[in-house]
Amino acid sequence: LTGVGGHGSQPQLCRDPIVAAAAMINALQTVVSRGISSDGGAVLSVCTVHSGTAHNVIPSQARLGGTIRTFSESVTERVYARLEEVVRGTAAALGVDAELEVRRGYPVLVNHNGCAESVVRVAERIVGPQNVTDADLPMAGGEDFAYMAQAIPGAYFFLGTGNEELTTPVCHHPDFDFDDRIIPLGLKMFMGLVEDRLGSPASP
């Protein structure tokens, strides 16, 4: 966002990009809550705000950054359209210029039904049905496996490493520590999937 900076004591002479940024952040929350139906499945989060260098100076620019996640390409396009409308409209209403850059990330990852069923069969055999769940799915994480799943049938699954006796941070947390003890289970899963898909025991 580009406005007109100046002294904090004379806002009437400025076009404040910080005020515009604050209004835009609030308005962007309506892109999902008022722009997508209740079963649409989308997340829009503003994650970075950068502006100003001094406590008494209204800056000339502000920069926002964030992420969009959806569960279908049609919803993605709808969110992009509303994003454009909100950014342009809010900027115009508050007298600042807006430059919008959208970097398209990974496509929506959709598991193939047959492959997902294979994962469930193998997992239930290895760890027991009580330890296999689809809780917290779908999730809005981004994953480059989506490209492979578009090209050939596949299924993306998780091996839980949480420890109920410990506070286990999730990925991207600075204290996350991969539990090497899960590696043998991962090997069993993949060998089991080979057997399941081929219909015969895999070679050792």
Solvent accessible surface area in square Angstrom, and as a share of the most:
residue,aa,sasa,rsa
1,L,31,0.15
2,T,55,0.32
3,G,9,0.08
4,V,62,0.35
5,G,28,0.27
6,G,28,0.27
7,H,90,0.40
8,G,36,0.34
9,S,84,0.54
10,Q,81,0.36
11,P,77,0.48
12,Q,132,0.59
13,L,118,0.59
14,C,18,0.11
15,R,101,0.37
16,D,36,0.19
17,P,0,0.00
18,I,80,0.41
19,V,85,0.49
20,A,0,0.00
21,A,3,0.02
22,A,53,0.41
23,A,37,0.29
24,M,5,0.02
25,I,47,0.24
26,N,106,0.54
27,A,30,0.23
28,L,10,0.05
29,Q,88,0.39
30,T,51,0.30
31,V,0,0.00
32,V,39,0.23
33,S,65,0.42
34,R,196,0.72
35,G,12,0.12
36,I,24,0.12
37,S,77,0.49
38,S,127,0.82
39,D,126,0.65
40,G,15,0.14
41,G,25,0.24
42,A,15,0.12
43,V,66,0.38
44,L,21,0.10
45,S,41,0.26
46,V,37,0.21
47,C,86,0.51
48,T,60,0.35
49,V,82,0.47
50,H,113,0.51
51,S,44,0.29
52,G,38,0.36
53,T,148,0.86
54,A,50,0.38
55,H,184,0.82
56,N,62,0.32
57,V,73,0.42
58,I,19,0.10
59,P,20,0.13
60,S,54,0.35
61,Q,111,0.49
62,A,4,0.03
63,R,157,0.57
64,L,43,0.22
65,G,27,0.26
66,G,55,0.52
67,T,46,0.27
68,I,43,0.22
69,R,87,0.32
70,T,18,0.10
71,F,72,0.30
72,S,40,0.26
73,E,85,0.38
74,S,85,0.55
75,V,22,0.12
76,T,16,0.10
77,E,82,0.37
78,R,112,0.41
79,V,0,0.00
80,Y,38,0.14
81,A,47,0.36
82,R,52,0.19
83,L,16,0.08
84,E,71,0.32
85,E,91,0.41
86,V,14,0.08
87,V,9,0.05
88,R,100,0.36
89,G,40,0.39
90,T,20,0.12
91,A,4,0.03
92,A,80,0.62
93,A,85,0.66
94,L,72,0.36
95,G,29,0.28
96,V,7,0.04
97,D,92,0.47
98,A,23,0.18
99,E,160,0.72
100,L,48,0.24
101,E,107,0.48
102,V,64,0.37
103,R,191,0.70
104,R,151,0.55
105,G,57,0.55
106,Y,117,0.45
107,P,29,0.18
108,V,29,0.16
109,L,49,0.24
110,V,102,0.59
111,N,55,0.28
112,H,82,0.37
113,N,119,0.61
114,G,21,0.21
115,C,17,0.10
116,A,31,0.24
117,E,100,0.45
118,S,1,0.01
119,V,19,0.11
120,V,66,0.38
121,R,116,0.42
122,V,0,0.00
123,A,12,0.09
124,E,64,0.29
125,R,147,0.53
126,I,55,0.28
127,V,45,0.26
128,G,13,0.13
129,P,87,0.55
130,Q,146,0.65
131,N,94,0.48
132,V,41,0.23
133,T,106,0.62
134,D,108,0.56
135,A,64,0.49
136,D,132,0.69
137,L,93,0.46
138,P,100,0.63
139,M,100,0.45
140,A,33,0.25
141,G,48,0.46
142,G,45,0.43
143,E,47,0.21
144,D,77,0.40
145,F,49,0.20
146,A,1,0.00
147,Y,118,0.45
148,M,106,0.47
149,A,20,0.16
150,Q,119,0.53
151,A,83,0.65
152,I,103,0.52
153,P,85,0.54
154,G,12,0.11
155,A,20,0.15
156,Y,77,0.29
157,F,48,0.20
158,F,123,0.51
159,L,57,0.28
160,G,66,0.63
161,T,42,0.25
162,G,64,0.62
163,N,51,0.26
164,E,182,0.82
165,E,160,0.72
166,L,122,0.60
167,T,133,0.77
168,T,58,0.34
169,P,34,0.22
170,V,112,0.65
171,C,83,0.49
172,H,185,0.83
173,H,80,0.36
174,P,127,0.80
175,D,99,0.51
176,F,80,0.33
177,D,118,0.61
178,F,102,0.42
179,D,39,0.20
180,D,96,0.50
181,R,186,0.68
182,I,27,0.14
183,I,85,0.43
184,P,72,0.46
185,L,43,0.21
186,G,9,0.09
187,L,113,0.56
188,K,120,0.51
189,M,3,0.01
190,F,121,0.51
191,M,83,0.37
192,G,6,0.06
193,L,25,0.12
194,V,65,0.38
195,E,58,0.26
196,D,38,0.20
197,R,129,0.47
198,L,127,0.63
199,G,69,0.67
200,S,57,0.37
201,P,116,0.73
202,A,23,0.18
203,S,92,0.59
204,P,177,1.11
